[in-house]
Amino acid sequence: MFENYPDVVNVSELSEMLGICEKTAYILLKNNKIKYIRIGRVYKIPKVYVIEFLYKKN
């Protein structure tokens, strides 16, 4: 799943992966729906957390 993406993605790649806009991706992150690592002002999302989010949702 998501082989074409790096192991750690940014918000833009996250929105592509989930088929949502970047604004919605930021809302998911800020509401702690998807775990992330924040470095300064940059969100880094390990791909395993995206997959975990998808399995929790279903």
Buried (B, 14 or more C-beta within 10 A) or exposed (E): EBEEBEEBBBBEBBBBBBEEEEEEBBEBBEEEEBEBEEEEEEBEBBBEBBEEBBEEEE
